């Protein structure tokens, strides 16, 4: 039992934490003694050169020869390139007379030559204007080719000696500086080559980011709206915590688990939550991190990834967007880079080589399971597929409550109503809506998030931000008002259409000059023919209203016609609700099961004759539904005028006001918060 009085005593038998030795810090270059020696020699050399330059006067070689003829040169140091010495003007004056011996064997030579006129300088030469000193001074001049210099010095009786370069200068200039320059150049080249070699050798290293278990910061409590997926992954957490619970029964935990679902449904978040719950290391990388332009790099990175995972077992390896390397293999014609296929082959081999129950779990996520290679999805590799679909109303409410943590909400906030008003939204959309509501509350200076902020945030995500700077003329605003009223009135009259929640002629987003929000009463997973035709009829109501009121149509119905045509094509070619092809399925949508939109293009694979029959039926269905929408507006022309007039005055109508203008009572089951699906039909 440890002594509790000792503050350093540890609880239980947990050994004290041993910290690894701290690496010795790198010493800067100025603290190395060798550099101080080199710096001292350099300073001494600079000091000598500066002293010489201050005490010695540099003169032209011609002035030196003239002083030599006048007998003013006292002594000379003859170097290989420079002549230095001492000149005394008084010495020349004493030896320049008739008795002076400054001229040596020719006493009258100095005075006679000195009395001659000074020759003109050569063209381009600049004559020095400095005044000659009156006292003795030390001079320096650059030596020129003069074979009779020694004879002249002997005739003038000048004491002269030869001089070799200074030892320090000779060592510094002849040895240290060249050797130092070569060493510096060689060091730079060696560093560059070592860096290039290191990069070349690191190509085969895995780019997985290792996240420690305490750094994930995510648990199952932070993931909502996918209870079934969490139940499937709870077995993985239990196995990583207590493997003996499964091994004693002979059970084998799946080697690989594939998370599939639409974007934003929380696949990556759920993978991090598994690692956080299990308390094991978490390797995170993307499928595109394996493939490079160099052959064999992807396979090498796969091998290195699994080696690291084995060393850190138990752990979780998460590969996001695995479809980047896991696409179906095939025979390619021509010159094709098969690096991706080689990477996939290595991944398949490593999955086969995984020892069962070794504590390494491979998680992967994708939006395109339809393009994955069948060998990757067979049992023994990715044994289990976990589907994360768009959450239902209860799931959306749970997601909103998770993202509302730490945010001050007003008393009027009803997250249940917001969840019912956002069908089809993913977890990422709901998180964005909650964040937008907080930003809107901060913009207006509030201290709490209100229900109005949440409604405005949902409208902002669905229909786009308000474009207050886009000013419409009175005629365009009147046309937009009738257009949106036509959408709302026809949808209200059509059986199976979603109830109208809000009408607005405030421009939003990129092209919508107005919008109609419709609120479904519940999540819809199946649509009948009546419900689809009700949606199409509501889409065509805006154009029918323009034609009825103004006698001509505008370009504002372009998006409405596109979506209506897509729905009719899906009815005939995919849902078997037509007569031209009957039950013959001749259409499909591109993009995979999780990337298809409700109004995506339909690809038809039929003969020309069948395609013509389908086109004729599509046109006939559109004309029929358009005539029905126009008939509704003609029958309720007074309601159309009344609602459009009120919309022009207020620019926005909620459901209660809309029903009051129609003289109807609001149904209790259709009351709700903001609608999720706008029907933008105003002119772009």
ChimeraX attribute file (.defattr): number of C-alpha atoms within 10 A of each C-alpha:
attribute: neighborCount
match mode: 1-to-1
recipient: residues
	/A:1	8
	/A:2	11
	/A:3	10
	/A:4	10
	/A:5	7
	/A:6	8
	/A:7	7
	/A:8	10
	/A:9	12
	/A:10	14
	/A:11	12
	/A:12	8
	/A:13	8
	/A:14	7
	/A:15	8
	/A:16	10
	/A:17	6
	/A:18	6
	/A:19	6
	/A:20	6
	/A:21	6
	/A:22	6
	/A:23	6
	/A:24	6
	/A:25	6
	/A:26	6
	/A:27	8
	/A:28	7
	/A:29	10
	/A:30	10
	/A:31	9
	/A:32	10
	/A:33	10
	/A:34	10
	/A:35	11
	/A:36	13
	/A:37	10
	/A:38	14
	/A:39	13
	/A:40	11
	/A:41	15
	/A:42	16
	/A:43	11
	/A:44	13
	/A:45	16
	/A:46	13
	/A:47	12
	/A:48	12
	/A:49	12
	/A:50	11
	/A:51	10
	/A:52	13
	/A:53	12
	/A:54	8
	/A:55	11
	/A:56	16
	/A:57	15
	/A:58	14
	/A:59	14
	/A:60	13
	/A:61	15
	/A:62	11
	/A:63	11
	/A:64	20
	/A:65	15
	/A:66	15
	/A:67	19
	/A:68	23
	/A:69	24
	/A:70	24
	/A:71	30
	/A:72	25
	/A:73	28
	/A:74	20
	/A:75	18
	/A:76	21
	/A:77	16
	/A:78	18
	/A:79	15
	/A:80	12
	/A:81	11
	/A:82	13
	/A:83	20
	/A:84	23
	/A:85	21
	/A:86	17
	/A:87	23
	/A:88	19
	/A:89	19
	/A:90	14
	/A:91	16
	/A:92	24
	/A:93	15
	/A:94	15
	/A:95	20
	/A:96	24
	/A:97	15
	/A:98	10
	/A:99	11
	/A:100	15
	/A:101	18
	/A:102	29
	/A:103	23
	/A:104	17
	/A:105	11
	/A:106	11
	/A:107	18
	/A:108	18
	/A:109	15
	/A:110	23
	/A:111	20
	/A:112	12
	/A:113	13
	/A:114	15
	/A:115	8
	/A:116	8
	/A:117	7
	/A:118	8
	/A:119	6
	/A:120	8
	/A:121	9
	/A:122	8
	/A:123	6
	/A:124	6
	/A:125	8
	/A:126	8
	/A:127	9
	/A:128	8
	/A:129	6
	/A:130	6
	/A:131	6
	/A:132	8
	/A:133	10
	/A:134	9
	/A:135	9
	/A:136	15
	/A:137	15
	/A:138	17
	/A:139	19
	/A:140	21
	/A:141	19
	/A:142	14
	/A:143	15
	/A:144	13
	/A:145	7
	/A:146	7
	/A:147	8
	/A:148	9
	/A:149	13
	/A:150	13
	/A:151	10
	/A:152	14
	/A:153	19
	/A:154	13
	/A:155	16
	/A:156	24
	/A:157	19
	/A:158	19
	/A:159	13
	/A:160	16
	/A:161	11
	/A:162	10
	/A:163	14
	/A:164	10
	/A:165	11
	/A:166	10
	/A:167	9
	/A:168	14
	/A:169	18
	/A:170	12
	/A:171	12
	/A:172	18
	/A:173	13
	/A:174	11
	/A:175	11
	/A:176	16
	/A:177	14
	/A:178	12
	/A:179	13
	/A:180	13
	/A:181	11
	/A:182	12
	/A:183	12
	/A:184	12
	/A:185	11
	/A:186	12
	/A:187	12
	/A:188	12
	/A:189	12
	/A:190	12
	/A:191	11
	/A:192	12
	/A:193	12
	/A:194	12
	/A:195	12
	/A:196	12
	/A:197	11
	/A:198	11
	/A:199	12
	/A:200	10
	/A:201	10
	/A:202	13
	/A:203	17
	/A:204	21
	/A:205	17
	/A:206	22
	/A:207	18
	/A:208	20
	/A:209	13
	/A:210	18
	/A:211	15
	/A:212	16
	/A:213	18
	/A:214	13
	/A:215	14
	/A:216	19
	/A:217	13
	/A:218	19
	/A:219	18
	/A:220	19
	/A:221	9
	/A:222	14
	/A:223	22
	/A:224	23
	/A:225	24
	/A:226	23
	/A:227	14
	/A:228	12
	/A:229	17
	/A:230	20
	/A:231	11
	/A:232	15
	/A:233	19
	/A:234	16
	/A:235	15
	/A:236	24
	/A:237	20
	/A:238	15
	/A:239	20
	/A:240	26
	/A:241	16
	/A:242	12
	/A:243	18
	/A:244	13
	/A:245	12
	/A:246	15
	/A:247	13
	/A:248	8
	/A:249	8
	/A:250	9
	/A:251	13
	/A:252	13
	/A:253	20
	/A:254	19
	/A:255	24
	/A:256	23
	/A:257	22
	/A:258	24
	/A:259	24
	/A:260	21
	/A:261	22
	/A:262	20
	/A:263	18
	/A:264	18
	/A:265	24
	/A:266	23
	/A:267	27
	/A:268	19
	/A:269	16
	/A:270	23
	/A:271	26
	/A:272	26
	/A:273	23
	/A:274	26
	/A:275	30
	/A:276	22
	/A:277	22
	/A:278	22
	/A:279	21
	/A:280	24
	/A:281	22
	/A:282	27
	/A:283	24
	/A:284	20
	/A:285	21
	/A:286	19
	/A:287	19
	/A:288	16
	/A:289	17
	/A:290	27
	/A:291	20
	/A:292	14
	/A:293	9
	/A:294	11
	/A:295	15
	/A:296	19
	/A:297	21
	/A:298	30
	/A:299	24
	/A:300	17
	/A:301	24
	/A:302	24
	/A:303	19
	/A:304	17
	/A:305	21
	/A:306	20
	/A:307	13
	/A:308	16
	/A:309	22
	/A:310	16
	/A:311	10
	/A:312	17
	/A:313	15
	/A:314	20
	/A:315	26
	/A:316	27
	/A:317	25
	/A:318	27
	/A:319	23
	/A:320	23
	/A:321	20
	/A:322	23
	/A:323	22
	/A:324	19
	/A:325	24
	/A:326	25
	/A:327	19
	/A:328	15
	/A:329	17
	/A:330	8
	/A:331	6
	/A:332	9
	/A:333	6
	/A:334	6
	/A:335	6
	/A:336	8
	/A:337	12
	/A:338	13
	/A:339	20
	/A:340	23
	/A:341	19
	/A:342	19
	/A:343	24
	/A:344	26
	/A:345	19
	/A:346	19
	/A:347	22
	/A:348	16
	/A:349	14
	/A:350	18
	/A:351	18
	/A:352	13
	/A:353	11
	/A:354	17
	/A:355	12
	/A:356	14
	/A:357	19
	/A:358	16
	/A:359	23
	/A:360	25
	/A:361	25
	/A:362	21
	/A:363	25
	/A:364	26
	/A:365	25
	/A:366	25
	/A:367	21
	/A:368	20
	/A:369	22
	/A:370	15
	/A:371	15
	/A:372	18
	/A:373	17
	/A:374	13
	/A:375	16
	/A:376	20
	/A:377	18
	/A:378	11
	/A:379	12
	/A:380	16
	/A:381	23
	/A:382	19
	/A:383	15
	/A:384	19
	/A:385	18
	/A:386	18
	/A:387	17
	/A:388	23
	/A:389	20
	/A:390	22
	/A:391	23
	/A:392	21
	/A:393	22
	/A:394	14
	/A:395	18
	/A:396	28
	/A:397	22
	/A:398	22
	/A:399	24
	/A:400	22
	/A:401	15
	/A:402	15
	/A:403	19
	/A:404	17
	/A:405	9
	/A:406	7
	/A:407	13
	/A:408	12
	/A:409	16
	/A:410	12
	/A:411	10
	/A:412	10
	/A:413	15
	/A:414	16
	/A:415	19
	/A:416	17
	/A:417	17
	/A:418	24
	/A:419	24
	/A:420	23
	/A:421	28
	/A:422	25
	/A:423	22
	/A:424	17
	/A:425	20
	/A:426	24
	/A:427	26
	/A:428	13
	/A:429	18
	/A:430	23
	/A:431	18
	/A:432	16
	/A:433	25
	/A:434	21
	/A:435	17
	/A:436	19
	/A:437	24
	/A:438	23
	/A:439	15
	/A:440	19
	/A:441	19
	/A:442	14
	/A:443	9
	/A:444	9
	/A:445	9
	/A:446	11
	/A:447	13
	/A:448	16
	/A:449	23
	/A:450	20
	/A:451	21
	/A:452	16
	/A:453	22
	/A:454	25
	/A:455	18
	/A:456	18
	/A:457	26
	/A:458	26
	/A:459	21
	/A:460	17
	/A:461	16
	/A:462	21
	/A:463	24
	/A:464	16
	/A:465	16
	/A:466	17
	/A:467	15
	/A:468	9
	/A:469	7
	/A:470	10
	/A:471	12
	/A:472	13
	/A:473	8
	/A:474	10
	/A:475	9
	/A:476	13
	/A:477	20
	/A:478	16
	/A:479	25
	/A:480	30
	/A:481	33
	/A:482	29
	/A:483	34
	/A:484	30
	/A:485	31
	/A:486	32
	/A:487	31
	/A:488	29
	/A:489	25
	/A:490	29
	/A:491	27
	/A:492	18
	/A:493	17
	/A:494	21
	/A:495	16
	/A:496	18
	/A:497	22
	/A:498	23
	/A:499	21
	/A:500	24
	/A:501	27
	/A:502	22
	/A:503	26
	/A:504	23
	/A:505	27
	/A:506	21
	/A:507	25
	/A:508	22
	/A:509	15
	/A:510	12
	/A:511	16
	/A:512	24
	/A:513	27
	/A:514	28
	/A:515	28
	/A:516	28
	/A:517	26
	/A:518	24
	/A:519	26
	/A:520	22
	/A:521	15
	/A:522	14
	/A:523	14
	/A:524	10
	/A:525	5
	/A:526	6
	/A:527	11
	/A:528	12
	/A:529	13
	/A:530	13
	/A:531	16
	/A:532	19
	/A:533	23
	/A:534	22
	/A:535	22
	/A:536	27
	/A:537	29
	/A:538	29
	/A:539	30
	/A:540	29
	/A:541	32
	/A:542	33
	/A:543	29
	/A:544	30
	/A:545	30
	/A:546	24
	/A:547	15
	/A:548	18
	/A:549	17
	/A:550	11
	/A:551	9
	/A:552	11
	/A:553	17
	/A:554	15
	/A:555	11
	/A:556	23
	/A:557	22
	/A:558	14
	/A:559	18
	/A:560	21
	/A:561	17
	/A:562	14
	/A:563	19
	/A:564	22
	/A:565	20
	/A:566	17
	/A:567	21
	/A:568	22
	/A:569	25
	/A:570	27
	/A:571	19
	/A:572	25
	/A:573	28
	/A:574	21
	/A:575	19
	/A:576	17
	/A:577	17
	/A:578	20
	/A:579	13
	/A:580	19
	/A:581	18
	/A:582	14
	/A:583	14
	/A:584	14
	/A:585	16
	/A:586	22
	/A:587	19
	/A:588	16
	/A:589	18
	/A:590	13
	/A:591	14
	/A:592	14
	/A:593	14
	/A:594	17
	/A:595	15
	/A:596	13
	/A:597	11
	/A:598	11
	/A:599	14
	/A:600	17
	/A:601	20
	/A:602	18
	/A:603	14
	/A:604	17
	/A:605	13
	/A:606	14
	/A:607	9
	/A:608	9
	/A:609	8
	/A:610	15
	/A:611	17
	/A:612	13
	/A:613	13
	/A:614	22
	/A:615	14
	/A:616	12
	/A:617	19
	/A:618	23
	/A:619	13
	/A:620	12
	/A:621	19
	/A:622	19
	/A:623	13
	/A:624	12
	/A:625	20
	/A:626	20
	/A:627	16
	/A:628	18
	/A:629	29
	/A:630	23
	/A:631	15
	/A:632	21
	/A:633	24
	/A:634	16
	/A:635	10
	/A:636	15
	/A:637	16
	/A:638	12
	/A:639	17
	/A:640	24
	/A:641	15
	/A:642	14
	/A:643	26
	/A:644	22
	/A:645	16
	/A:646	16
	/A:647	23
	/A:648	19
	/A:649	11
	/A:650	11
	/A:651	16
	/A:652	19
	/A:653	20
	/A:654	14
	/A:655	21
	/A:656	17
	/A:657	17
	/A:658	25
	/A:659	18
	/A:660	12
	/A:661	14
	/A:662	16
	/A:663	10
	/A:664	11
	/A:665	10
	/A:666	14
	/A:667	9
	/A:668	7
	/A:669	8
	/A:670	16
	/A:671	16
	/A:672	19
	/A:673	24
	/A:674	27
	/A:675	25
	/A:676	23
	/A:677	20
	/A:678	20
	/A:679	22
	/A:680	28
	/A:681	29
	/A:682	30
	/A:683	18
	/A:684	16
